[in-house]
């Protein structure tokens, strides 16, 4: 599992991804799931969620949420005047990165 954690969980810069198609992200998730199953010699049809849980490995959604939370926390705590100015601008508040971050970090209750 250390091989998977070190080589398949380091998806650098993923917290800055803001423009992508849902289908592209879904294909990436399928690839990530398939790699784990192949390393564990599990059939392709077996549950990915169960494989990740039993082996204590984060799936792609968790990796992305952790990455976004970490970067967003550091940015919001920054005392740099340029970063502070950007954070207070409408370009940031209404921009694609902030909207994507909010979508990843917070789930809206429907109904």
C-alpha positions as CSV (number, residue, x, y, z in Angstrom):
1,X,0.0,0.0,0.0
2,X,2.9,2.3,0.5
3,X,3.6,2.2,-3.2
4,X,0.0,3.3,-4.0
5,X,0.1,6.0,-1.3
6,X,3.3,7.5,-2.5
7,X,2.8,7.3,-6.2
8,X,-0.9,7.4,-6.8
9,X,-2.0,9.8,-4.0
10,X,0.4,12.7,-4.9
11,X,-1.7,14.5,-7.4
12,X,0.2,17.8,-7.4
13,X,-1.6,21.1,-8.1
14,X,-5.0,19.4,-8.1
15,X,-6.3,22.1,-5.7
16,X,-5.9,24.6,-8.5
17,X,-7.9,22.7,-11.1
18,X,-10.9,24.7,-11.9
19,X,-11.7,24.1,-15.5
20,X,-12.3,20.5,-16.5
21,X,-15.2,18.4,-17.7
22,X,-17.0,16.2,-15.3
23,X,-16.4,13.3,-17.7
24,X,-12.7,13.9,-17.5
25,X,-12.7,13.8,-13.7
26,X,-14.8,10.6,-13.8
27,X,-12.3,8.9,-16.1
28,X,-9.5,10.0,-13.7
29,X,-11.4,8.5,-10.8
30,X,-12.0,5.2,-12.6
31,X,-8.2,5.0,-13.4
32,X,-7.3,5.7,-9.8
33,X,-9.8,3.0,-8.6
34,X,-8.5,0.5,-11.2
35,X,-4.9,1.0,-10.2
36,X,-5.7,0.1,-6.6
37,X,-7.6,-3.0,-7.7
38,X,-4.8,-4.2,-9.9
39,X,-2.3,-3.7,-7.1
40,X,-4.5,-5.7,-4.8
41,X,-5.3,-8.3,-7.5
42,X,-9.0,-7.7,-7.2
43,X,-11.5,-8.1,-10.0
44,X,-12.5,-4.9,-11.8
45,X,-16.1,-5.3,-10.8
46,X,-15.4,-5.4,-7.0
47,X,-16.2,-2.4,-4.9
48,X,-13.6,0.4,-5.0
49,X,-15.0,2.0,-1.8
50,X,-14.5,-1.2,0.1
51,X,-11.0,-1.7,-1.3
52,X,-10.0,1.8,-0.3
53,X,-11.6,1.5,3.2
54,X,-10.1,-1.9,4.0
55,X,-6.7,-0.8,3.1
56,X,-6.8,2.6,4.8
57,X,-6.2,4.5,1.5
58,X,-7.9,7.7,0.5
59,X,-9.8,7.8,-2.7
60,X,-9.5,10.6,-5.2
61,X,-12.3,12.7,-3.8
62,X,-10.7,12.6,-0.3
63,X,-7.3,13.5,-1.7
64,X,-8.7,16.4,-3.6
65,X,-10.7,17.7,-0.5
66,X,-7.6,17.5,1.7
67,X,-5.5,19.3,-0.9
68,X,-8.1,22.1,-1.4
69,X,-8.6,22.5,2.3
70,X,-4.9,22.7,3.0
71,X,-4.2,25.3,0.3
72,X,-7.3,27.3,1.0
73,X,-6.4,27.4,4.8
74,X,-2.9,28.7,4.1
75,X,-4.1,31.3,1.6
76,X,-6.8,32.6,4.0
77,X,-4.3,32.8,6.9
78,X,-1.7,34.7,4.8
79,X,-0.7,38.1,6.0
80,X,0.7,39.0,2.6
81,X,-0.9,42.3,1.5
82,X,-1.2,41.2,-2.1
83,X,-2.9,37.9,-1.2
84,X,-5.2,39.7,1.2
85,X,-6.2,42.1,-1.5
86,X,-6.9,39.3,-4.0
87,X,-9.0,37.4,-1.3
88,X,-11.2,40.5,-0.8
89,X,-11.7,41.1,-4.5
90,X,-14.8,39.9,-6.4
91,X,-12.5,38.2,-8.9
92,X,-11.6,35.7,-6.1
93,X,-15.0,35.5,-4.4
94,X,-16.9,34.9,-7.7
95,X,-14.0,33.2,-9.5
96,X,-13.9,29.7,-10.8
97,X,-11.3,28.4,-8.3
98,X,-13.2,29.6,-5.2
99,X,-16.4,28.2,-6.6
100,X,-14.8,24.8,-7.3
101,X,-13.3,24.8,-3.8
102,X,-16.6,25.5,-2.2
103,X,-18.2,22.8,-4.3
104,X,-15.6,20.3,-3.1
105,X,-15.5,21.3,0.5
106,X,-19.2,21.9,1.3
107,X,-22.2,19.7,0.4
108,X,-25.5,21.5,0.1
109,X,-28.5,19.8,1.7
110,X,-31.2,19.3,-1.0
111,X,-34.8,18.9,-0.1
